[in-house]
Amino acid sequence: MMFAAPWLLLALAGLPVLWWLLRVSPPAPRTQVFPAVRLLVGLPSTEETPARTPWWLLALRLLAAGLVIVGLAQPVLQAGGALAGSGLVLLVVDDGWAAATDWPRRMAAADAVLDRAARAGRAVALLTTAPDGDGAAPKLTPAMPASAMRARLAALRPQPWPVDRAAAGAALRAAKAGGARPDAAVFYLADGLADAAWDAFAAALAGMGAVTVLRDAVAPARLLLAPVAAADGFAVTLAQVPEPVAATVGVLAQTGDGRTLARVELTVPAGAATGTAQLDLPAELRNRLSRLALEGPASAGGVALLDEGFRRRPVGLLAGDATNAEAPLTGPLYYVKRALGPYAELREGDLRGLLARELSVLVLADRVVPDGPERALLSAWVEHGGLLLRFAGPATAEHPDGLLPVPLTGGDRQLGGAMSWTQPAGLAAFPPGLFAGLSVPADVRVNRQVLAAPGAQLAGQTWASLADGTPLVTQAARGAGRIVLFHVTANADWSDLPLSGLFVDMLRRVVAQAVGVAGADAAARLAPVESLDGFGQLGAPPPAAQALTGAELAAMPVGPRHPPGLYGPESGRRALNLANRLALPVAAPALAGAEEAPMGSALREQALAPWLLALALGLLAVDLLLALRLRGLLWAAGLAVLLAAGPVQAQQAGGQPALATRLAYVLSGDADSDGRAQAGLLGLSDYVNRRTNADLADPVGVALGEGDLAVYPLLYWRVGAESAGLSAAAVAALNGFMAHGGIVLIDTAAGGAATGFSSGPDANLQRVTAGLAVPPLAPLTSQHVLARSFFLLQDFPGRYTGDVVWVQRDQDRSNDSVSPVIIGGNDWASAWAVDAQGRNPYATLPGGARQRVLAYRFGVNLVMYALTGNYKGDQVHVPAILERLGQ
Amino acid sequence: MEQSSQRARRAEALGARLPPLQVAAARVAATVWQGVHGRRRAGVGEGVWQFRPYLAGDEARRIDWRKSARADGLIVRETEWEAAQTVCLWRDGSPSMHWRSKAAAEEKGARADLLLLALAALLLRGGERVRLLGSAQVFSGAGGLERMAAALPGLAAEDGLPAPAAPVPRHGRVVLIGDFLAPSEAIAASVGRLAALPTTGHLLQVLDPAELVLPYHGRVRFTGLEQEVPTLVRRVDGLRGAYAARLAAQQQHLATIAAGVGWGYGLHQTDHAPETALLALYLALSGERAGR
């Protein structure tokens, strides 16, 4: 253990002073409320208590202070030893693709080196061995303090291309030539792979000073080679540095959105450099794949991108006799189309039209291509990688052309039949080749075929033959492409083969053998679209990335100018993979004279300061609690915490009227009127809660224009003779409320009494409601929904009875035909009102329990009307609907 | 769930119209009434005083028709002449009453309210008229207790003693409930003024158990509830004896003051059952009346 700031430990000498100070200052007395305090005043105290801090509290505080001092001195556990050399600390980092798998460990190791350099006060220089994203060759950074280097190091990312040790070695030599002294402490974070320039690099490294190689043997660099398309999927190959034990790795086949469709276990045998596995996938699934990736730590080396070449294989169909090519059961293309339809994209047309577009396979069914421009076109297409699949037939037998894998003898051979001794022949087991492994059905018979001219190459060119050894399917490579000939027709004229399931399997394997269409155009320049980063994630290409042609793509080694990734337009995207032209990984030999250390060794160094300070804080918190407890204030502190949380909740409950359904009334400013409204709505809410399923909370008064009215279904508004007019905001609020389904019950509370004597309330009503969008009104009748929404009512009394109640005249479908305003003068609130004792404080006029019951019933109807709209209105039509249904 | 909880709240609100204090007071009063009932029927019932022949001028409704049917003439029933007594009740509402220690279940003020209402319940049941000292309203009859419970919180919080201007009927009964921790001269003056009206009465001192035994330890700063000067006691344990002596002296003063004007004096601790104190108080009042 060592201290980064040891002089701070001198403060420990001050602890005894602190002890003395704490000891002589007594803790604060606890406070006690006591009513009989008058009796206590002036009482003589019989004994003096030793007002001293308890010893354990003293120990706690001293310990906390000591921890703070020791923590500030920044102790470091197991600090690394002294650095070699005396000058610069040189950090050399391999940041190629092979370093990505354990990149965090590498960065931690580099950080540890920086820590040691910082403590030793030595400057640090950094050399990364891979070219950066701009394509610049590796270069030594200027020497700088470790703190400044830390930011650079944090920005460092592994590159998706290999390291360039030749350039790195050159950079070291240049530094040496520029006057760097060979007394540096060199730390080399190696990726463990060697390349051609390894020896020169190692020598340049050793020339800088004492070298320490930090490397881990845990995760060997693995490289996923480009997969090879096979009949039912891919052959996946993994390359790695040969290891003494076999390693098994999972390979995931993933779609563009990251879903894994298949997983295969790949085993690299002990001591082998590569391992291969077969990944079988149906064609439909295979077409969805966009990449293969290794399980485990992400790295650009563990990702193989798949482009269109692995997926789309358009097949062109062309028959010799185009007129009956499609004829059911007899047409030459009938069986081919059904065999390939599910697995490939089929195209038809004339030869020029077909070849004008990208094409992977061309099927010619007994179609002879005579010399001429068509033949030249077709030959060029095959030379460039096209797969020509031909079926024999009478025309081919008659006039064999030059585009055949093997020379044919003239005419055809008939097996069986009236004029022949021979029997129709079956198939022999498939020789090694494309069809190897397919089972041979016993019932396939071949009646006629064209015969290949015997030759030395014939056996090697034969993919299938008859039981007597005559070739049935022959093939020959032409340039990058291939020609395959079935020696029978594509329909059932000459053989049973097209009728069997074997035919489908054979055609599928042939098409899978073909090169994808993406390989077709070699001259167009393809711009980089997305590129892999060092961790195998697709992203924007680095600034130095350049476009390249399809031909170059096949042969280009990756680097900053050509990062691994996707190139070209959306329709014909091509993949450039890291493993494209990369040599198999080779283990780097040990550096002569260098010290080797595992990366983890630098990790164990641990700063204790945060822990000590945290512990001191904890102790001080305990001390605070203890001090509060000694003073009897612990409960007060807890209460304070609760109170701090309390008002928030209270505010939530009071400030959110939407949490429960409730009635509301308009605050008028007149205490008596508001009291009646409050008591009335409270009584109505109680009545509704008792009588119906509705569950109303206590009513509230609202000031118009303040707060949102939308949470209230019903607004009760008493307009007296002296009510003041509405402000603009209030008018807007009420109009909005009515327009969006709210109901305003306007009560002049003047029913009967004022009629004929004073027009005060009614005149004032007109004045007050002048700005409101009140629709045309009509008297409320017993036919209205309001009269039958819960109880069946004939009249609508409140405290008074007999006054006309007005509702909207017209039906307004937009608002569910609910009247937005109800106007009357029966003073309903007074009839509904209850006081604190549950009594009705206002007598009804002319009186009687019946009138009050009817008033409550009107209120229930009103609430139901507000809550359910014209639901009951629909019920009016039920008899008519039933009658109609009955017919 | 939401609905039922809301209904429960509503029911609670309805129940709140009958305050729990009033219920508790009625319960305490009922217990004591049962105890009294077995020994002696106190109070003035509807007892029959005498029957006498009908004389011209008697009210027709006073004729006992059943008795008259058995006799020849009309018989008039005369009931006992009942003069209801007015009892003035007062309880200390000052801040020092709103305090309790850990040993007590409720505050002194709450206990005083309970005792006052329970006593009122007993008195009302006995047909007495009850009023609150400091309020002109007179309560009687069955609904009196409810009205009194509603009026009780409206009484002004005074400084530990009845206001000098409080109207009290002459020859009434006065019951003062409080902690009486004020200086004894002030108490003597207040009680003396009431006794001079003249009235008779009773002092009930309600104290928290902590005020009796001072159950604190170590270094404590005592603060009062009525703007008293805080007192720092270095070691409470050494002070306990002196405090007990001073409290005993205060109680002795109270007893002396009460005895001097012919009043009763009692002590009640809030950790004891209220029934005991109520029974003693009620018997003391009944005894006064019986002895008169």
Chai-1 contact restraints between the chains, C-beta under 6 A:
chainA,res_idxA,chainB,res_idxB,connection_type,confidence,min_distance_angstrom,max_distance_angstrom,comment,restraint_id
A,P29,B,R219,contact,1.0,0.0,6.0,A-B,restraint_1
A,P29,B,V220,contact,1.0,0.0,6.0,A-B,restraint_2
A,P29,B,R221,contact,1.0,0.0,6.0,A-B,restraint_3
A,R30,B,V220,contact,1.0,0.0,6.0,A-B,restraint_4
A,T31,B,R221,contact,1.0,0.0,6.0,A-B,restraint_5
A,Q32,B,Y216,contact,1.0,0.0,6.0,A-B,restraint_6
A,Q32,B,V220,contact,1.0,0.0,6.0,A-B,restraint_7
A,Q32,B,F222,contact,1.0,0.0,6.0,A-B,restraint_8
A,V33,B,T223,contact,1.0,0.0,6.0,A-B,restraint_9
A,F34,B,F222,contact,1.0,0.0,6.0,A-B,restraint_10
A,P35,B,S96,contact,1.0,0.0,6.0,A-B,restraint_11
A,P35,B,W99,contact,1.0,0.0,6.0,A-B,restraint_12
A,P35,B,L225,contact,1.0,0.0,6.0,A-B,restraint_13
A,A36,B,L181,contact,1.0,0.0,6.0,A-B,restraint_14
A,A36,B,E211,contact,1.0,0.0,6.0,A-B,restraint_15
A,V37,B,F222,contact,1.0,0.0,6.0,A-B,restraint_16
A,V37,B,G224,contact,1.0,0.0,6.0,A-B,restraint_17
A,V37,B,E228,contact,1.0,0.0,6.0,A-B,restraint_18
A,V37,B,T231,contact,1.0,0.0,6.0,A-B,restraint_19
A,L39,B,R246,contact,1.0,0.0,6.0,A-B,restraint_20
A,L39,B,L247,contact,1.0,0.0,6.0,A-B,restraint_21
A,L40,B,F222,contact,1.0,0.0,6.0,A-B,restraint_22
A,L40,B,T231,contact,1.0,0.0,6.0,A-B,restraint_23
A,V41,B,T231,contact,1.0,0.0,6.0,A-B,restraint_24
A,L43,B,L239,contact,1.0,0.0,6.0,A-B,restraint_25
A,L43,B,A242,contact,1.0,0.0,6.0,A-B,restraint_26
A,S45,B,R234,contact,1.0,0.0,6.0,A-B,restraint_27
A,S45,B,G238,contact,1.0,0.0,6.0,A-B,restraint_28
A,T46,B,G238,contact,1.0,0.0,6.0,A-B,restraint_29
A,E47,B,R235,contact,1.0,0.0,6.0,A-B,restraint_30
A,E47,B,G238,contact,1.0,0.0,6.0,A-B,restraint_31
A,E48,B,R234,contact,1.0,0.0,6.0,A-B,restraint_32
A,T49,B,R234,contact,1.0,0.0,6.0,A-B,restraint_33
A,T49,B,R235,contact,1.0,0.0,6.0,A-B,restraint_34
A,D695,B,Q3,contact,1.0,0.0,6.0,A-B,restraint_35
A,D695,B,Q6,contact,1.0,0.0,6.0,A-B,restraint_36
A,A836,B,R17,contact,1.0,0.0,6.0,A-B,restraint_37
